[in-house]
Amino acid sequence: MVSTVRVGGVQIGPSHRLALIAGPCVIEDEKTLLTTAEQIRAIGERAGIGVIFKSSYWKDNRSDAGSYAGPGLAEGLRLLEKVRREVGLPVLSDVHCRTEVEHASAVLDALQVPAYLSQQTRLVLAAGRSGKPVNLKKGQFVSPNDMSSAVRKVESTGNRQILLTERGSCFGYRTLVVDYRSLPILRSLGYPVVFDVTHAIRIYGVPSSDPRGGERQYIPALARAAVACGCDAMFIETHPRPADARCDAASMLPLDKLERLVEELVAIDDLVRNKEGVHLDQVSRKSSPIDEG
C-alpha cells in the first residue's frame, strides 16, 4: 500500500493525479523567480494538476568553487516565502546540513535531501524530525532497493510524509542511465515516487553552462516513459532563458516548452490511472523538439 503525501495543498500518491514539481535550478533574482512561479502555477491550473515550486537557495555541489551557488539561506528563504505568499504555491528546496533544517522548515512546505547526501544519517534524521514532508532523492550511486535504509531513518522520527525521487544512476564516468525498474521498486517501499527528468539528462564533468553539459532533447521521451511506468510526480527544472541561467543551463527545460510537455504527461497519466473519459487519441503524437531555448 502506497501512502499519500500532502505538500501544502498538493496531494501526491497513486489515488491522485500526477503532480508537478518545477522551477529554476537555483534562485537567481526576485523577478525571474516570481514570474517563473506565476507561469508554472498557470500551467498547473490549466492542466488541472497540483504544482509545487522548487528552486534552491544554495547549490552546494557545484564543480567549481567560484560558480554561482545561490543567494544563501536567509535571502533564499525570504524569496521562497514570497513565492509561497504572493503566488500561492507550496515551496520545496534542498537542505544540506543539520543546521539549515530548523530555518528551512519554518518556510518550506517540504524539505529535499539532495542525491549526494541521501545516505547522510544525521541530515536525514534532522529532516525527518522537522515534521515536514521529506523528498529523498536517490543517490546516483545507490540502488533503489537500498533507499530503504534512508526511508527507515525518516520513519524512525515518526515522520511518514516521504517522497522518493529517481534521478538516474551512474554509468561510466560522466553519464547517467535511467533504469525504469527503479520506479516500481521505490514505490514498493510504501511511498510516492517522483521522477527527476532534468537531472537524469545531465552530463557530469562538463560545465552546466556548456551546451554539451546536458541532453535536453531527451527530456520528453524520458518523462513520458516515467509517467507510463506510474510515477506520482514529475520533477522538472525550468527557466525562461536556459542559455542565460547561472546553474544547469544545459539541462533545464525552456519554460515555453513546459506546458506542451505537461499536457502530454497528464494525458498519459490519466490513461495509466484509468481516468474516465480519457482516450488514446488524446496523447499527442506530434514531435516536440527541445532546443537551446
BADREN-458579 format. One record per residue (C-alpha): residue in three letters; x, y, z; residue number from 1. Coordinates in steps of 0.05 Angstrom, whole numbers, plus 5000, padded with zeros to 4 digits. Layout:
N
<r><r>ALA</r><px>X</px><py>Y</py><pz>Z</pz><k>NUM</k></r>
...
//
This chain:
293
<r><r>MET</r><px>5000</px><py>5000</py><pz>5000</pz><k>1</k></r>
<r><r>VAL</r><px>5030</px><py>5067</py><pz>4978</pz><k>2</k></r>
<r><r>SER</r><px>5013</px><py>5126</py><pz>5023</pz><k>3</k></r>
<r><r>THR</r><px>4990</px><py>5195</py><pz>5002</pz><k>4</k></r>
<r><r>VAL</r><px>5037</px><py>5253</py><pz>5018</pz><k>5</k></r>
<r><r>ARG</r><px>5010</px><py>5324</py><pz>5025</pz><k>6</k></r>
<r><r>VAL</r><px>5055</px><py>5383</py><pz>5008</pz><k>7</k></r>
<r><r>GLY</r><px>5017</px><py>5446</py><pz>5022</pz><k>8</k></r>
<r><r>GLY</r><px>4951</px><py>5435</py><pz>4985</pz><k>9</k></r>
<r><r>VAL</r><px>4980</px><py>5385</py><pz>4936</pz><k>10</k></r>
<r><r>GLN</r><px>4967</px><py>5311</py><pz>4948</pz><k>11</k></r>
<r><r>ILE</r><px>5015</px><py>5262</py><pz>4917</pz><k>12</k></r>
<r><r>GLY</r><px>5002</px><py>5187</py><pz>4911</pz><k>13</k></r>
<r><r>PRO</r><px>4971</px><py>5132</py><pz>4870</pz><k>14</k></r>
<r><r>SER</r><px>4900</px><py>5155</py><pz>4883</pz><k>15</k></r>
<r><r>HIS</r><px>4915</px><py>5226</py><pz>4858</pz><k>16</k></r>
<r><r>ARG</r><px>4931</px><py>5256</py><pz>4791</pz><k>17</k></r>
<r><r>LEU</r><px>5003</px><py>5268</py><pz>4771</pz><k>18</k></r>
<r><r>ALA</r><px>5034</px><py>5326</py><pz>4808</pz><k>19</k></r>
<r><r>LEU</r><px>5088</px><py>5374</py><pz>4782</pz><k>20</k></r>
<r><r>ILE</r><px>5150</px><py>5398</py><pz>4820</pz><k>21</k></r>
<r><r>ALA</r><px>5182</px><py>5453</py><pz>4778</pz><k>22</k></r>
<r><r>GLY</r><px>5223</px><py>5516</py><pz>4780</pz><k>23</k></r>
<r><r>PRO</r><px>5293</px><py>5543</py><pz>4764</pz><k>24</k></r>
<r><r>CYS</r><px>5352</px><py>5502</py><pz>4789</pz><k>25</k></r>
<r><r>VAL</r><px>5376</px><py>5558</py><pz>4834</pz><k>26</k></r>
<r><r>ILE</r><px>5347</px><py>5624</py><pz>4857</pz><k>27</k></r>
<r><r>GLU</r><px>5379</px><py>5679</py><pz>4814</pz><k>28</k></r>
<r><r>ASP</r><px>5337</px><py>5742</py><pz>4826</pz><k>29</k></r>
<r><r>GLU</r><px>5268</px><py>5760</py><pz>4852</pz><k>30</k></r>
<r><r>LYS</r><px>5237</px><py>5779</py><pz>4785</pz><k>31</k></r>
<r><r>THR</r><px>5257</px><py>5715</py><pz>4750</pz><k>32</k></r>
<r><r>LEU</r><px>5235</px><py>5674</py><pz>4809</pz><k>33</k></r>
<r><r>LEU</r><px>5166</px><py>5705</py><pz>4816</pz><k>34</k></r>
<r><r>THR</r><px>5150</px><py>5709</py><pz>4742</pz><k>35</k></r>
<r><r>THR</r><px>5171</px><py>5636</py><pz>4732</pz><k>36</k></r>
<r><r>ALA</r><px>5129</px><py>5614</py><pz>4791</pz><k>37</k></r>
<r><r>GLU</r><px>5068</px><py>5651</py><pz>4764</pz><k>38</k></r>
<r><r>GLN</r><px>5074</px><py>5618</py><pz>4697</pz><k>39</k></r>
<r><r>ILE</r><px>5083</px><py>5549</py><pz>4727</pz><k>40</k></r>
<r><r>ARG</r><px>5022</px><py>5560</py><pz>4771</pz><k>41</k></r>
<r><r>ALA</r><px>4981</px><py>5579</py><pz>4710</pz><k>42</k></r>
<r><r>ILE</r><px>5005</px><py>5518</py><pz>4672</pz><k>43</k></r>
<r><r>GLY</r><px>4985</px><py>5473</py><pz>4730</pz><k>44</k></r>
<r><r>GLU</r><px>4916</px><py>5506</py><pz>4735</pz><k>45</k></r>
<r><r>ARG</r><px>4903</px><py>5496</py><pz>4661</pz><k>46</k></r>
<r><r>ALA</r><px>4925</px><py>5424</py><pz>4665</pz><k>47</k></r>
<r><r>GLY</r><px>4884</px><py>5411</py><pz>4728</pz><k>48</k></r>
<r><r>ILE</r><px>4943</px><py>5386</py><pz>4769</pz><k>49</k></r>
<r><r>GLY</r><px>4977</px><py>5404</py><pz>4834</pz><k>50</k></r>
<r><r>VAL</r><px>5042</px><py>5444</py><pz>4830</pz><k>51</k></r>
<r><r>ILE</r><px>5099</px><py>5451</py><pz>4879</pz><k>52</k></r>
<r><r>PHE</r><px>5151</px><py>5505</py><pz>4865</pz><k>53</k></r>
<r><r>LYS</r><px>5224</px><py>5484</py><pz>4871</pz><k>54</k></r>
<r><r>SER</r><px>5286</px><py>5527</py><pz>4870</pz><k>55</k></r>
<r><r>SER</r><px>5350</px><py>5521</py><pz>4910</pz><k>56</k></r>
<r><r>TYR</r><px>5372</px><py>5576</py><pz>4957</pz><k>57</k></r>
<r><r>TRP</r><px>5441</px><py>5544</py><pz>4954</pz><k>58</k></r>
<r><r>LYS</r><px>5473</px><py>5493</py><pz>4909</pz><k>59</k></r>
<r><r>ASP</r><px>5529</px><py>5461</py><pz>4949</pz><k>60</k></r>
<r><r>ASN</r><px>5553</px><py>5412</py><pz>4896</pz><k>61</k></r>
<r><r>ARG</r><px>5580</px><py>5460</py><pz>4843</pz><k>62</k></r>
<r><r>SER</r><px>5642</px><py>5432</py><pz>4810</pz><k>63</k></r>
<r><r>ASP</r><px>5677</px><py>5499</py><pz>4811</pz><k>64</k></r>
<r><r>ALA</r><px>5683</px><py>5536</py><pz>4877</pz><k>65</k></r>
<r><r>GLY</r><px>5676</px><py>5602</py><pz>4840</pz><k>66</k></r>
<r><r>SER</r><px>5610</px><py>5583</py><pz>4806</pz><k>67</k></r>
<r><r>TYR</r><px>5546</px><py>5618</py><pz>4827</pz><k>68</k></r>
<r><r>ALA</r><px>5512</px><py>5576</py><pz>4881</pz><k>69</k></r>
<r><r>GLY</r><px>5452</px><py>5619</py><pz>4901</pz><k>70</k></r>
<r><r>PRO</r><px>5434</px><py>5676</py><pz>4948</pz><k>71</k></r>
<r><r>GLY</r><px>5444</px><py>5635</py><pz>5011</pz><k>72</k></r>
<r><r>LEU</r><px>5398</px><py>5611</py><pz>5066</pz><k>73</k></r>
<r><r>ALA</r><px>5368</px><py>5675</py><pz>5093</pz><k>74</k></r>
<r><r>GLU</r><px>5356</px><py>5712</py><pz>5028</pz><k>75</k></r>
<r><r>GLY</r><px>5335</px><py>5649</py><pz>4991</pz><k>76</k></r>
<r><r>LEU</r><px>5283</px><py>5631</py><pz>5043</pz><k>77</k></r>
<r><r>ARG</r><px>5257</px><py>5703</py><pz>5042</pz><k>78</k></r>
<r><r>LEU</r><px>5246</px><py>5697</py><pz>4967</pz><k>79</k></r>
<r><r>LEU</r><px>5215</px><py>5628</py><pz>4972</pz><k>80</k></r>
<r><r>GLU</r><px>5168</px><py>5653</py><pz>5026</pz><k>81</k></r>
<r><r>LYS</r><px>5148</px><py>5709</py><pz>4978</pz><k>82</k></r>
<r><r>VAL</r><px>5132</px><py>5657</py><pz>4924</pz><k>83</k></r>
<r><r>ARG</r><px>5090</px><py>5620</py><pz>4975</pz><k>84</k></r>
<r><r>ARG</r><px>5053</px><py>5683</py><pz>4998</pz><k>85</k></r>
<r><r>GLU</r><px>5045</px><py>5721</py><pz>4932</pz><k>86</k></r>
<r><r>VAL</r><px>5040</px><py>5666</py><pz>4881</pz><k>87</k></r>
<r><r>GLY</r><px>5004</px><py>5616</py><pz>4925</pz><k>88</k></r>
<r><r>LEU</r><px>5047</px><py>5555</py><pz>4911</pz><k>89</k></r>
<r><r>PRO</r><px>5077</px><py>5508</py><pz>4963</pz><k>90</k></r>
<r><r>VAL</r><px>5153</px><py>5511</py><pz>4961</pz><k>91</k></r>
<r><r>LEU</r><px>5209</px><py>5460</py><pz>4965</pz><k>92</k></r>
<r><r>SER</r><px>5284</px><py>5468</py><pz>4968</pz><k>93</k></r>
<r><r>ASP</r><px>5347</px><py>5429</py><pz>4986</pz><k>94</k></r>
<r><r>VAL</r><px>5376</px><py>5425</py><pz>5056</pz><k>95</k></r>
<r><r>HIS</r><px>5450</px><py>5408</py><pz>5061</pz><k>96</k></r>
<r><r>CYS</r><px>5466</px><py>5403</py><pz>5135</pz><k>97</k></r>
<r><r>ARG</r><px>5430</px><py>5396</py><pz>5202</pz><k>98</k></r>
<r><r>THR</r><px>5439</px><py>5470</py><pz>5218</pz><k>99</k></r>
<r><r>GLU</r><px>5397</px><py>5490</py><pz>5158</pz><k>100</k></r>
<r><r>VAL</r><px>5337</px><py>5447</py><pz>5175</pz><k>101</k></r>
<r><r>GLU</r><px>5306</px><py>5488</py><pz>5231</pz><k>102</k></r>
<r><r>HIS</r><px>5308</px><py>5553</py><pz>5190</pz><k>103</k></r>
<r><r>ALA</r><px>5286</px><py>5519</py><pz>5125</pz><k>104</k></r>
<r><r>SER</r><px>5228</px><py>5482</py><pz>5156</pz><k>105</k></r>
<r><r>ALA</r><px>5200</px><py>5548</py><pz>5182</pz><k>106</k></r>
<r><r>VAL</r><px>5187</px><py>5569</py><pz>5110</pz><k>107</k></r>
<r><r>LEU</r><px>5187</px><py>5508</py><pz>5064</pz><k>108</k></r>
<r><r>ASP</r><px>5128</px><py>5462</py><pz>5054</pz><k>109</k></r>
<r><r>ALA</r><px>5176</px><py>5404</py><pz>5040</pz><k>110</k></r>
<r><r>LEU</r><px>5250</px><py>5391</py><pz>5052</pz><k>111</k></r>
<r><r>GLN</r><px>5292</px><py>5359</py><pz>4998</pz><k>112</k></r>
<r><r>VAL</r><px>5352</px><py>5316</py><pz>5015</pz><k>113</k></r>
<r><r>PRO</r><px>5399</px><py>5320</py><pz>4955</pz><k>114</k></r>
<r><r>ALA</r><px>5421</px><py>5256</py><pz>4920</pz><k>115</k></r>
<r><r>TYR</r><px>5494</px><py>5263</py><pz>4941</pz><k>116</k></r>
<r><r>LEU</r><px>5470</px><py>5267</py><pz>5014</pz><k>117</k></r>
<r><r>SER</r><px>5417</px><py>5213</py><pz>5014</pz><k>118</k></r>
<r><r>GLN</r><px>5460</px><py>5169</py><pz>5060</pz><k>119</k></r>
<r><r>GLN</r><px>5478</px><py>5224</py><pz>5110</pz><k>120</k></r>
<r><r>THR</r><px>5445</px><py>5197</py><pz>5173</pz><k>121</k></r>
<r><r>ARG</r><px>5444</px><py>5260</py><pz>5216</pz><k>122</k></r>
<r><r>LEU</r><px>5418</px><py>5303</py><pz>5160</pz><k>123</k></r>
<r><r>VAL</r><px>5363</px><py>5253</py><pz>5142</pz><k>124</k></r>
<r><r>LEU</r><px>5343</px><py>5247</py><pz>5215</pz><k>125</k></r>
<r><r>ALA</r><px>5340</px><py>5322</py><pz>5224</pz><k>126</k></r>
<r><r>ALA</r><px>5297</px><py>5329</py><pz>5162</pz><k>127</k></r>
<r><r>GLY</r><px>5250</px><py>5275</py><pz>5189</pz><k>128</k></r>
<r><r>ARG</r><px>5245</px><py>5308</py><pz>5257</pz><k>129</k></r>
<r><r>SER</r><px>5223</px><py>5373</py><pz>5225</pz><k>130</k></r>
<r><r>GLY</r><px>5155</px><py>5342</py><pz>5215</pz><k>131</k></r>
<r><r>LYS</r><px>5154</px><py>5369</py><pz>5143</pz><k>132</k></r>
<r><r>PRO</r><px>5147</px><py>5323</py><pz>5083</pz><k>133</k></r>
<r><r>VAL</r><px>5216</px><py>5298</py><pz>5062</pz><k>134</k></r>
<r><r>ASN</r><px>5236</px><py>5287</py><pz>4989</pz><k>135</k></r>
<r><r>LEU</r><px>5293</px><py>5236</py><pz>4990</pz><k>136</k></r>
<r><r>LYS</r><px>5330</px><py>5238</py><pz>4924</pz><k>137</k></r>
<r><r>LYS</r><px>5361</px><py>5171</py><pz>4907</pz><k>138</k></r>
<r><r>GLY</r><px>5436</px><py>5177</py><pz>4903</pz><k>139</k></r>
<r><r>GLN</r><px>5466</px><py>5164</py><pz>4834</pz><k>140</k></r>
<r><r>PHE</r><px>5508</px><py>5111</py><pz>4868</pz><k>141</k></r>
<r><r>VAL</r><px>5451</px><py>5077</py><pz>4907</pz><k>142</k></r>
<r><r>SER</r><px>5407</px><py>5020</py><pz>4882</pz><k>143</k></r>
<r><r>PRO</r><px>5332</px><py>5033</py><pz>4890</pz><k>144</k></r>
<r><r>ASN</r><px>5326</px><py>4975</py><pz>4940</pz><k>145</k></r>
<r><r>ASP</r><px>5379</px><py>5006</py><pz>4984</pz><k>146</k></r>
<r><r>MET</r><px>5339</px><py>5070</py><pz>4992</pz><k>147</k></r>
<r><r>SER</r><px>5300</px><py>5030</py><pz>5044</pz><k>148</k></r>
<r><r>SER</r><px>5354</px><py>5050</py><pz>5095</pz><k>149</k></r>
<r><r>ALA</r><px>5341</px><py>5124</py><pz>5084</pz><k>150</k></r>
<r><r>VAL</r><px>5266</px><py>5112</py><pz>5089</pz><k>151</k></r>
<r><r>ARG</r><px>5275</px><py>5076</py><pz>5155</pz><k>152</k></r>
<r><r>LYS</r><px>5315</px><py>5134</py><pz>5182</pz><k>153</k></r>
<r><r>VAL</r><px>5259</px><py>5183</py><pz>5168</pz><k>154</k></r>
<r><r>GLU</r><px>5207</px><py>5134</py><pz>5194</pz><k>155</k></r>
<r><r>SER</r><px>5246</px><py>5127</py><pz>5259</pz><k>156</k></r>
<r><r>THR</r><px>5230</px><py>5200</py><pz>5274</pz><k>157</k></r>
<r><r>GLY</r><px>5155</px><py>5186</py><pz>5269</pz><k>158</k></r>
<r><r>ASN</r><px>5151</px><py>5222</py><pz>5201</pz><k>159</k></r>
<r><r>ARG</r><px>5113</px><py>5183</py><pz>5147</pz><k>160</k></r>
<r><r>GLN</r><px>5109</px><py>5240</py><pz>5097</pz><k>161</k></r>
<r><r>ILE</r><px>5163</px><py>5215</py><pz>5049</pz><k>162</k></r>
<r><r>LEU</r><px>5174</px><py>5223</py><pz>4975</pz><k>163</k></r>
<r><r>LEU</r><px>5226</px><py>5182</py><pz>4937</pz><k>164</k></r>
<r><r>THR</r><px>5258</px><py>5213</py><pz>4875</pz><k>165</k></r>
<r><r>GLU</r><px>5292</px><py>5175</py><pz>4819</pz><k>166</k></r>
<r><r>ARG</r><px>5344</px><py>5217</py><pz>4780</pz><k>167</k></r>
<r><r>GLY</r><px>5386</px><py>5165</py><pz>4744</pz><k>168</k></r>
<r><r>SER</r><px>5445</px><py>5122</py><pz>4763</pz><k>169</k></r>
<r><r>CYS</r><px>5519</px><py>5127</py><pz>4748</pz><k>170</k></r>
<r><r>PHE</r><px>5540</px><py>5093</py><pz>4684</pz><k>171</k></r>
<r><r>GLY</r><px>5613</px><py>5101</py><pz>4667</pz><k>172</k></r>
<r><r>TYR</r><px>5645</px><py>5165</py><pz>4688</pz><k>173</k></r>
<r><r>ARG</r><px>5600</px><py>5222</py><pz>4664</pz><k>174</k></r>
<r><r>THR</r><px>5533</px><py>5197</py><pz>4642</pz><k>175</k></r>
<r><r>LEU</r><px>5472</px><py>5173</py><pz>4679</pz><k>176</k></r>
<r><r>VAL</r><px>5422</px><py>5120</py><pz>4657</pz><k>177</k></r>
<r><r>VAL</r><px>5351</px><py>5112</py><pz>4679</pz><k>178</k></r>
<r><r>ASP</r><px>5331</px><py>5041</py><pz>4698</pz><k>179</k></r>
<r><r>TYR</r><px>5255</px><py>5045</py><pz>4698</pz><k>180</k></r>
<r><r>ARG</r><px>5251</px><py>4985</py><pz>4743</pz><k>181</k></r>
<r><r>SER</r><px>5272</px><py>5034</py><pz>4797</pz><k>182</k></r>
<r><r>LEU</r><px>5203</px><py>5068</py><pz>4798</pz><k>183</k></r>
<r><r>PRO</r><px>5162</px><py>5007</py><pz>4820</pz><k>184</k></r>
<r><r>ILE</r><px>5219</px><py>4985</py><pz>4865</pz><k>185</k></r>
<r><r>LEU</r><px>5220</px><py>5052</py><pz>4901</pz><k>186</k></r>
<r><r>ARG</r><px>5144</px><py>5052</py><pz>4904</pz><k>187</k></r>
<r><r>SER</r><px>5146</px><py>4983</py><pz>4937</pz><k>188</k></r>
<r><r>LEU</r><px>5178</px><py>5018</py><pz>4998</pz><k>189</k></r>
<r><r>GLY</r><px>5109</px><py>5047</py><pz>5011</pz><k>190</k></r>
<r><r>TYR</r><px>5115</px><py>5119</py><pz>4988</pz><k>191</k></r>
<r><r>PRO</r><px>5100</px><py>5160</py><pz>4925</pz><k>192</k></r>
<r><r>VAL</r><px>5153</px><py>5164</py><pz>4872</pz><k>193</k></r>
<r><r>VAL</r><px>5178</px><py>5226</py><pz>4836</pz><k>194</k></r>
<r><r>PHE</r><px>5218</px><py>5225</py><pz>4771</pz><k>195</k></r>
<r><r>ASP</r><px>5271</px><py>5280</py><pz>4763</pz><k>196</k></r>
<r><r>VAL</r><px>5278</px><py>5283</py><pz>4688</pz><k>197</k></r>
<r><r>THR</r><px>5323</px><py>5344</py><pz>4682</pz><k>198</k></r>
<r><r>HIS</r><px>5379</px><py>5317</py><pz>4726</pz><k>199</k></r>
<r><r>ALA</r><px>5375</px><py>5249</py><pz>4691</pz><k>200</k></r>
<r><r>ILE</r><px>5400</px><py>5281</py><pz>4626</pz><k>201</k></r>
<r><r>ARG</r><px>5459</px><py>5320</py><pz>4656</pz><k>202</k></r>
<r><r>ILE</r><px>5529</px><py>5302</py><pz>4631</pz><k>203</k></r>
<r><r>TYR</r><px>5572</px><py>5306</py><pz>4693</pz><k>204</k></r>
<r><r>GLY</r><px>5643</px><py>5333</py><pz>4688</pz><k>205</k></r>
<r><r>VAL</r><px>5622</px><py>5382</py><pz>4634</pz><k>206</k></r>
<r><r>PRO</r><px>5605</px><py>5452</py><pz>4660</pz><k>207</k></r>
<r><r>SER</r><px>5529</px><py>5462</py><pz>4662</pz><k>208</k></r>
<r><r>SER</r><px>5538</px><py>5526</py><pz>4622</pz><k>209</k></r>
<r><r>ASP</r><px>5569</px><py>5486</py><pz>4565</pz><k>210</k></r>
<r><r>PRO</r><px>5516</px><py>5462</py><pz>4514</pz><k>211</k></r>
<r><r>ARG</r><px>5549</px><py>5393</py><pz>4519</pz><k>212</k></r>
<r><r>GLY</r><px>5531</px><py>5391</py><pz>4593</pz><k>213</k></r>
<r><r>GLY</r><px>5462</px><py>5363</py><pz>4582</pz><k>214</k></r>
<r><r>GLU</r><px>5419</px><py>5327</py><pz>4532</pz><k>215</k></r>
<r><r>ARG</r><px>5353</px><py>5363</py><pz>4539</pz><k>216</k></r>
<r><r>GLN</r><px>5327</px><py>5335</py><pz>4473</pz><k>217</k></r>
<r><r>TYR</r><px>5313</px><py>5270</py><pz>4512</pz><k>218</k></r>
<r><r>ILE</r><px>5271</px><py>5303</py><pz>4566</pz><k>219</k></r>
<r><r>PRO</r><px>5203</px><py>5288</py><pz>4533</pz><k>220</k></r>
<r><r>ALA</r><px>5219</px><py>5215</py><pz>4519</pz><k>221</k></r>
<r><r>LEU</r><px>5245</px><py>5200</py><pz>4589</pz><k>222</k></r>
<r><r>ALA</r><px>5188</px><py>5238</py><pz>4622</pz><k>223</k></r>
<r><r>ARG</r><px>5134</px><py>5203</py><pz>4582</pz><k>224</k></r>
<r><r>ALA</r><px>5165</px><py>5135</py><pz>4598</pz><k>225</k></r>
<r><r>ALA</r><px>5166</px><py>5150</py><pz>4672</pz><k>226</k></r>
<r><r>VAL</r><px>5093</px><py>5170</py><pz>4674</pz><k>227</k></r>
<r><r>ALA</r><px>5075</px><py>5108</py><pz>4635</pz><k>228</k></r>
<r><r>CYS</r><px>5112</px><py>5068</py><pz>4689</pz><k>229</k></r>
<r><r>GLY</r><px>5067</px><py>5100</py><pz>4741</pz><k>230</k></r>
<r><r>CYS</r><px>5107</px><py>5155</py><pz>4776</pz><k>231</k></r>
<r><r>ASP</r><px>5066</px><py>5201</py><pz>4821</pz><k>232</k></r>
<r><r>ALA</r><px>5100</px><py>5268</py><pz>4808</pz><k>233</k></r>
<r><r>MET</r><px>5146</px><py>5296</py><pz>4755</pz><k>234</k></r>
<r><r>PHE</r><px>5206</px><py>5340</py><pz>4775</pz><k>235</k></r>
<r><r>ILE</r><px>5226</px><py>5389</py><pz>4720</pz><k>236</k></r>
<r><r>GLU</r><px>5276</px><py>5445</py><pz>4728</pz><k>237</k></r>
<r><r>THR</r><px>5256</px><py>5501</py><pz>4681</pz><k>238</k></r>
<r><r>HIS</r><px>5278</px><py>5571</py><pz>4664</pz><k>239</k></r>
<r><r>PRO</r><px>5252</px><py>5626</py><pz>4618</pz><k>240</k></r>
<r><r>ARG</r><px>5322</px><py>5633</py><pz>4586</pz><k>241</k></r>
<r><r>PRO</r><px>5362</px><py>5569</py><pz>4599</pz><k>242</k></r>
<r><r>ALA</r><px>5422</px><py>5593</py><pz>4560</pz><k>243</k></r>
<r><r>ASP</r><px>5429</px><py>5651</py><pz>4609</pz><k>244</k></r>
<r><r>ALA</r><px>5417</px><py>5610</py><pz>4672</pz><k>245</k></r>
<r><r>ARG</r><px>5471</px><py>5612</py><pz>4725</pz><k>246</k></r>
<r><r>CYS</r><px>5465</px><py>5537</py><pz>4741</pz><k>247</k></r>
<r><r>ASP</r><px>5446</px><py>5476</py><pz>4700</pz><k>248</k></r>
<r><r>ALA</r><px>5438</px><py>5519</py><pz>4637</pz><k>249</k></r>
<r><r>ALA</r><px>5448</px><py>5459</py><pz>4592</pz><k>250</k></r>
<r><r>SER</r><px>5396</px><py>5414</py><pz>4624</pz><k>251</k></r>
<r><r>MET</r><px>5337</px><py>5458</py><pz>4644</pz><k>252</k></r>
<r><r>LEU</r><px>5274</px><py>5456</py><pz>4602</pz><k>253</k></r>
<r><r>PRO</r><px>5257</px><py>5522</py><pz>4568</pz><k>254</k></r>
<r><r>LEU</r><px>5196</px><py>5550</py><pz>4604</pz><k>255</k></r>
<r><r>ASP</r><px>5158</px><py>5560</py><pz>4539</pz><k>256</k></r>
<r><r>LYS</r><px>5164</px><py>5485</py><pz>4526</pz><k>257</k></r>
<r><r>LEU</r><px>5136</px><py>5465</py><pz>4594</pz><k>258</k></r>
<r><r>GLU</r><px>5061</px><py>5469</py><pz>4581</pz><k>259</k></r>
<r><r>ARG</r><px>5062</px><py>5425</py><pz>4519</pz><k>260</k></r>
<r><r>LEU</r><px>5101</px><py>5372</py><pz>4556</pz><k>261</k></r>
<r><r>VAL</r><px>5056</px><py>5376</py><pz>4618</pz><k>262</k></r>
<r><r>GLU</r><px>4995</px><py>5366</py><pz>4574</pz><k>263</k></r>
<r><r>GLU</r><px>5025</px><py>5303</py><pz>4544</pz><k>264</k></r>
<r><r>LEU</r><px>5045</px><py>5276</py><pz>4612</pz><k>265</k></r>
<r><r>VAL</r><px>4977</px><py>5288</py><pz>4643</pz><k>266</k></r>
<r><r>ALA</r><px>4943</px><py>5252</py><pz>4585</pz><k>267</k></r>
<r><r>ILE</r><px>4989</px><py>5192</py><pz>4594</pz><k>268</k></r>
<r><r>ASP</r><px>4978</px><py>5194</py><pz>4670</pz><k>269</k></r>
<r><r>ASP</r><px>4902</px><py>5194</py><pz>4660</pz><k>270</k></r>
<r><r>LEU</r><px>4909</px><py>5132</py><pz>4617</pz><k>271</k></r>
<r><r>VAL</r><px>4953</px><py>5096</py><pz>4667</pz><k>272</k></r>
<r><r>ARG</r><px>4906</px><py>5113</py><pz>4725</pz><k>273</k></r>
<r><r>ASN</r><px>4844</px><py>5095</py><pz>4683</pz><k>274</k></r>
<r><r>LYS</r><px>4812</px><py>5163</py><pz>4689</pz><k>275</k></r>
<r><r>GLU</r><px>4742</px><py>5165</py><pz>4660</pz><k>276</k></r>
<r><r>GLY</r><px>4734</px><py>5195</py><pz>4590</pz><k>277</k></r>
<r><r>VAL</r><px>4808</px><py>5195</py><pz>4570</pz><k>278</k></r>
<r><r>HIS</r><px>4826</px><py>5161</py><pz>4504</pz><k>279</k></r>
<r><r>LEU</r><px>4890</px><py>5143</py><pz>4469</pz><k>280</k></r>
<r><r>ASP</r><px>4879</px><py>5196</py><pz>4415</pz><k>281</k></r>
<r><r>GLN</r><px>4886</px><py>5249</py><pz>4469</pz><k>282</k></r>
<r><r>VAL</r><px>4961</px><py>5235</py><pz>4475</pz><k>283</k></r>
<r><r>SER</r><px>4995</px><py>5279</py><pz>4423</pz><k>284</k></r>
<r><r>ARG</r><px>5039</px><py>5242</py><pz>4373</pz><k>285</k></r>
<r><r>LYS</r><px>5068</px><py>5305</py><pz>4344</pz><k>286</k></r>
<r><r>SER</r><px>5142</px><py>5316</py><pz>4352</pz><k>287</k></r>
<r><r>SER</r><px>5163</px><py>5361</py><pz>4409</pz><k>288</k></r>
<r><r>PRO</r><px>5235</px><py>5381</py><pz>4398</pz><k>289</k></r>
<r><r>ILE</r><px>5271</px><py>5416</py><pz>4455</pz><k>290</k></r>
<r><r>ASP</r><px>5323</px><py>5464</py><pz>4432</pz><k>291</k></r>
<r><r>GLU</r><px>5370</px><py>5511</py><pz>4468</pz><k>292</k></r>
<r><r>GLY</r><px>5312</px><py>5558</py><pz>4480</pz><k>293</k></r>
//
